[in-house]
Every structure is written in C-alpha cells, then in structure tokens.
C-alpha cells in the first residue's frame, strides 16, 4: 500500500511535503520519465481547481515536466472528469488534476489519470512512489536521447471548458433536453464554475448559480455537495424544480428535489439503475457500490433483480470492480457516480444532467423518482486522529468495534475505517434502532479519541 497516495491521489497541506514546490517538481520529472519508459506521448494535460495554491503547484509541476522534455497542456480551472475526458478523447495523453476535491482551501492534491481516462491503480501508485523516493534524481536532458534532448514548453488549451460542455451534451444528447426546467446550481466556488451553469443553460434549463465567485479561499466553504443547505433553501424559495451541488473539482454530486430534500449517491444510483433496468439498457444486472452504501439500496435493487456488490471507498476502487464484474454503473453515497457508457471517472455534472433528463423524459418530479428506495437510518461520525490507520488497528478500538458488530448483528452493521483523504477515522453505524446506533456511534468515537490522545 502506497503511503504518498490516499484514496484519491496525493493529498495534503499545500506548500508542505509532498505538496511543496521541490517535491512537485520531482513528481513532474518522474511523470515524464515514466511516460518515456512506457512509450507514451510527451504531452500531459494539466488542470486545477480554484484554490489559492493551485497556480503555485501547477507551476512546479509544469517546471518538472518541461525540464524532462515534457509538453504540458494547460487547461486551467477545470473539473477532474473534464480533464480525464479531454485527455482521453481529444489529446490521447495522460492528465494531472491539481485539487483536494471536497477539502478546505489550505489543502491541495495531485490526481494522476492515464491516457485511457482511468485513475492509476494501486500498483501503479506504489511503483511511482518507489521511484520518486528511490534517491535517483531524474536526468532532464542528458541521456534522454536526441529526440527529447531539449526543454519542453507548455501550451494553453483555451477552449477546454467549452469542449467539455459540448462533449457531455453530445454524449447524452442533452442540448435543450431539460426543456425550461428551473434549476439552482451550487458550484462550491470550485472547478464547476466555468462549466456547470453554461452546460445546464445549453441543456435548456433556467439556471440560478450559487457559490460561483471563487476567491482562492472560499472553495467548499459553506457550500457544495458537503454543505447543500443554501441550495436547499434556494430551491424552496424560488420554487425551482431541482438543485445540483458539486464539490471542489466537480467529480461528486448531490441533487436537491423540489421539496428541498437531498438525494445522495445512493439515491442517484437508484434512479439511474432503475431507469436503465426498465428500459432494457442495463446489460448486466450488477451495480457497484461501496462498503458505505446503504443496505436500503441493496434491498431496492434486489426488487429489480439487480445485485449490489461493494468495493472499498474511493471511485477508483468502484471503477476497478465495475470493470472486473462487467457492470456499467457504480458509485458512492458521497456522490461519485460512474456510468462507464459515458465516463471513466466520477462526473457530477454529467450525472446531474442524466438524472434530470430521466425526470424530464418521464414527466415526473425529482421526488417521485426516488420512490421504492427506503434507506436505513445511518449515523456517520468523523474523529480526528494523528495516525488514522494506527487508531483503527488499535486493540481497544478493535474490541469496541467487535462489540458494536455483535450488538447490531441481524439488525444493522458497523464500519470503522481510516480516511484516505483526511487525518480522520470515519465511523458508520447503520440499522433500524436509532437510539442503539447513537449509543454505539459515541462508544466508537470515544474509543478512537482515547487512542489518539495517548
């Protein structure tokens, strides 16, 4: 298991290792060395979200790529799925997205995506990390060969946002498909800003944009998929048909129906899976979720004769299991939804368009599309920990986790795991008895806090 990489790429505090300029330069150099070793294009599409540290990290990455003979393509502020789509379908090259997704402004990250549009596997990450920290410094010019003995130069891709909007609309036959729908769109002051309002307007919706004025510090601040309260209020106050909220790099989505009720990833998967099953477009009766997916989704899919299989948390792991199982649809409760007919990674904007198209096609309110899905109560708690993996593995935490599992056996389930994106332990308890869930959630949180305080 790689230590540099978490659930979704490299992530940490900006301007501190491994996201300090010197390390990021080396990452760029090693990326180009890897491309050369694998015989891949010297081009790398580079995109970022709106964090204040984005341009600094981009500059260091570009310097590393160019010093090793690479040719970076600078897409500017662009969602992660847009970068993957652009690199795969237009430039046939690797892509790198500088983003910490849903994290606050002071964090940042580096997401690495192959020319096929898929995020790197665990093995690729481990091999890259071993090379990066092997002590062998890249040789940027000497020894590379006559064809790549010069320094590379970056090239701006000035139409990246417009290309993505056109590509998604074409893929889903989406232009004017929303026919006058009134929609509120929460861009989380992130990478959705240059693409989401424009896409939904071109799809025919009347759009009210929220959190669409990034200043480098307000990304995800009281907005977006993790904090949709302002969106819920706006939908109700304006009598909108629906609302869509994205995170900082727009790879996750929550929808808000006309009553102000939130639909998370489980609700989105249910709507998409049922529509595909009922229209004969679900080629295999398998949908991929994660260990966090609500048991209510599993039960609801079962009524359609569709099996829910569970992957570890992270849309990369969801995609890996989808490809292994032949499933075309998968996702996470957090709102990462992957529909392999149209995308290779979580794409909040494409997912929102697809679900809203189903509502429009069926002439149903969004709240009506969730019928048939009865979710079990869940309590989720995040507990800060200096070393989340060690805290989860501690015998005391393990003992309390086993006790909770025994108490909920046959009535629910418990999951305690280290976050792959933040220094926290994530606790999930699920079942019918809310009081019992609350008791065990607090017992587990107290155990983690006690271990972390040692």
N, C-alpha and C positions, 0 to 999 in steps of 0.2 A: 504494500500500500504506500503510495507516494505521500510525503509529508508536506511538500510545497503546495500540492494541489488539494483542494477540498471537493465538495460535492459538485461545484460548477466552476472549474478553472482555478486560477491563482487568486487569492483574495486576502486583503489585509489593510492596514492603515497606510494611506498614501504618504509617500516621501520617507517611509521606513522600510527596511528589508522585509520582504523581497520586492517591494514596490518603490525602492529608491532608484534614482536615475542610473547608477552604475550597474546594479543588478539587471535593470530593464534593458540597458544596452546589451549586456551579455545574452539576455533572452533573445533579443533580435538577432544577434550574431549566430547563436546556436540554431535558431529557426532557419536561417538561410543555409547553414551548414547541413542541417537535416534535409532541406529541400534538394540540395545538391547531391547528397548521398542517395536519395530516393529517386533522383532523376526528374524532379518536379519543376514546374515553372518558377522562375526567379521573382515572379510578382507575388505580392501579398496584399490583400485588401485590408485596410486598417480603418476601423470605425470606433466611435466612442459615444458615451452619454454626456450629460451636461455638467458633470462635477468640475469644480474649480481646478482640480489636479489633472483633469483629462489631457489638456494640451501639453503639460509637462511630461507626463508618461508617454504620450504619443510621440513627442519629440525624441525622447530617449530610445524608444522602440524603433523609430524610423532611422535614427543615427546608427543603431546596431545593424539593422537590415542593410542600409546603404553601405556601411563600412565593410560588409562581407559580400558586396556585389549584388545585393537585392534591389528590387524595383517596387517600392511600396506604392500602393494606390490609395489615396487619401479620400475616404468617403465622408469625413466629417461626422457630425452628430447623426446617428442612425441606429435604429433598433438592432439588437442581436440577430433576430430572424431575417431582417432585411439584409444585413451583411452576409449571412450564410447563403441567402438566395442569390444575391448579386454575384458573389464569388463563384458559386456553382454554375449558374445558368448563363452568366454573361462573360466572366473572365477566366473560368476554369482554373482557379488558383486557390490557395489557402486563404483563410481570413483570420483576423485577430480583432476582438472587440474589447475595448478598454472600458470596463464597467464593473460596478459592485452590485448591480441589479437592484434589489429592494433595500440595501443597506443605506445608512445615512451618508451625508456628503463627505465626511472625513475619511471614509473607506474608499477603496477602489479595487480593481482587479483586472486580470487578463484572461480572456476566454479564447481558447485555441480551437479552430474549426478547420477540418480538412477540405480539400478541393471538392470532395463529394457532398459537402454541406453538413456532414455529421461531426459532432464533437469528438474529441480524441477519446480513445479507450483508456482504461486504467493502465494497460500495458504500455501504451504509447507515452502516457504521462510519466510512468516510472522510468522508462528508458531516457526520456528527455531530462528528467531531474538528475539522473545519474550522470549524464553527460555534462549538464550545467555545473554540477558541483564536483566534477572529477578533478579539478585543478588544471585541466588542459585549457589554455586560453585559445580562442578562435584565431585563425590566421586570416585576416580580412582580405589581403591582396596577394601576398607571396604564396606560391604553391597552389593557388586555386586553378590556374590554367589560363591560357591566353584568352579564351572566350569570356572569362569573368575576372580579368586582372584589373579592371577599373572600378572606381567607386560608383555605386548606383545612385539614381536620383528619384525623388518622389514625384508622383503625378496626381494632381487633384482629380477627383471624379465629381464634377459639379452637378451632375443630374442624378445622383444616386437616389435621393428621396423620390423624385418623380418617377424614376424607373421602377422602384419598388411598388409604388402605388399602382402604376399601370399593370405591373406583373400580377399582383394579387387580384385586381379587378378582372383581369383576363382569365386567371386560373379558375375563379369562382363564377365567371360570367356575371360579375357583380355590378357593372355600371348601370345605374338607375334601378337596381333591383330592390332598393328599400322604399321606393315609391312614396316620398313625403313623410316618412317616419320622423317623429320628433325625438331627437337623441341628445343626451348630455354625455360629454366625453371628458374624462379626467386623465390628463396626460402626465400626472405626477411630477410636473416640471422636469421631465426627463426626455429620453430619446424619441418618445412618441410625438412630441410637439411638431416636428416638421412633416409628419406623415399622416397621423391618425385623423385630425379634423378634415384634411383635404380628401382622404380616401372616403370617408363616410359622406361627405358632401357630394363627391362624384358618384357615390352609390345612390344618391337621391334623397338622403336624409337632411333635415334641417338641424344643424349642429350648434349646441352651446358648449364651448370649450372651457374647461376648468383647469387650474394649475398648469397653465400653458405659458408662463413667463419665467423661464429659468434664469437664475442669477448666479449659478455655481454652487450655492449653498442650500437652496430650498428643494432639492431633489428628494422626493418621497416625503417631504415634510407635511404632516397632517393632510395627506392626500394620497391618491393612488390606490392600488389593489390592497395594500395593507391597512389603509385608513379611508374607507369609502363613505364616511359619514356626511361630508359636504356634498358628495354626489347623490346620496340617498335623499337628502333634503332638497336638492335642486330638482331632482326628478319629480318629487311630490309637489313642490311649489309651482313648477312650471307645467305640470300635467303632461310630462314627457312620456313617451311610450316605453323608453328604456334608458339605462345609463351604462357606460362602459368605463372601467377603471383599469389602468395598466400600472406596471411598476417602472423602475428607472430605466430599464432597457427594453421594455415592452414585450418581454417574452412570456409574461403571465397576465392573466385577465380575471377580473370578477365582473359579472353583469349585475345590474340592479333592475328588477322588474318595475312595472308601472305603479306598484303599491309601495315601492321603496325597499323591498326585500332583496337581500343579496343572494345571488347564485354563485357558489364557489365552483371549484374544478369538478367536484362530484356531480353537481347539477348540470354543468356544461357537458360532461361526458354522457350523462343520461340522455339529454336532449339529442345530442349528435348520434349516439348509438341507436336509440330508438328510431330515429328518422332513417338512418341507413338500413336498419333491420327491416323496417316496414316498407321501404321502397326497393328491397332486394339488392342493396348496394353494399351490404356487409359481407364481404367474400368469405371470411372465416368468423365463426361465432365466438370470437375471443376479443375481449377488451383488456388492455393492460392498465392497472392502477399501481399503487404503491402500498407499503405497509401502513400508510396513514389513511388510505381510502376507507370511507365509512362502510360498515357492514350493510347498511341500508342500500347502498349502491349495488353491492353484490347480490342482495336479495331481489332488487328490482330488475337487474339484468337477467337474473335467473328466470323471471317470468317470461322473458323473451326467448329463452333457450340460449342465452349468451353467457359465457363463462368469464368471470373476472379473475385474472391472475395478477399477482402482486410482485412488484420489483422493489429494490431499495429506493430510498428517497433520492430524487435527482432526475431531471428529464433525460439525462444521458442514459441512465440505467433503464428508464422506461423504454427508450428507443431501442436499446440493445435487446431487451426482452421482446419487444414488438417484432424486431427483425428475426429473432430466433423462432418465435411462435407463429409468424406469418400474419400477425394482427396488423390492421391498418390504422387503428385508433387506440390512443392511450393518453394518460395524463395523471396529474396530481391534484389533490384538493386545493393546493395553493394557487392553481390556475394555469400551470403549464400544461397546455393541451397540444398533442402532436397528432396530426392527421396526415399519414405518410403519402396519401394521394396528392397532397398539395404542399407539404413542407417537411423538412428533415429535422426540425427542432421546434421547441415551443414557440408559438407565434400568437400572441394575444390579439393582435389586430385582425389577422386572418380568421381566428376563431370567433371573434365578435361578429364579423361580417357573416360567417357561415351560420351561426345560431340565429342572428336576426333575419337572415334570409329564410330560414325554416319557419319562423313566426310569420313572416310576410307571405310565404307560399301557402301556408295552412290557414292564413287569416285568423290567427289566434294571438291573444295577448301572451306576453312572455310568461306571466304567472301560470297560464294554462298549460304551458309546455312542460312544467315540472311535475304535473300530476302523475301519480304512480310511483314517485320516489319518496319514501318515508325514511328519513335519516335518523339514526340512533343518536341520543344525546352524547356529546363528547366534551371533555374538559382538556384543554391544552395549556401547558404551562412551560415557560422558558426560565431556566435558572442559570445565572451567570456562573462560570467556572473557569479557573485559570487553565486547567487541562481537562476539557470535557471528556476525552476518551478515558483518561485515568479515573475520573469520577464515576463514569458508567461502569467501569470494570471493578471498582472497589467492592470488597466483600459485603460491607454494610449496605450499600446501595443495591447490590445483587440480592441480598437477603430480603430487603423490603420489597423489591420488585417481584420476587417469587411469592411472597406473602400476598401481595396485591393480585397477582395472577390466580392464586388459589381461591381468594375471596370472590373474584369475578368469574371464575370458571363456570361456563354454561350460561352466564348472564352478561358477559362482556369481555373486554380484553384490555391489556395494558402494554404500552410500548415506551421504553426509555432509551434514548439514543443521543449520541454526541452530534451536534450540528456540524455540517460540513462547510458552513459559510460564516458562522459567528462563534465567539467563545462562550457558548451556552450549551446546556443539556436540555433537550426537548422531551417533555413528558406528555403522553397521551393516555387518557383513560376513557373507555367507551362502554356504554351499557344502558339499560333501561332505568336503573335506580340512580337518580341524580345525586341524592344525598350520599349514597355509597361512593359514587365517583368523586365527589368533592372531598370526602374523607381521605380516600387513597391518593388523590392528587396532592393534597397537603402533606401527607406522610412521605410521599416520594420526594417532593420538593425539599422538605426538611432534611431528609437523608442526604440529598445532593449538597445542600448548603452546609451541613455539618462536615462532610468530607472536604469540601472546598475551603473551609475555614481552618483546616489543620495546618 
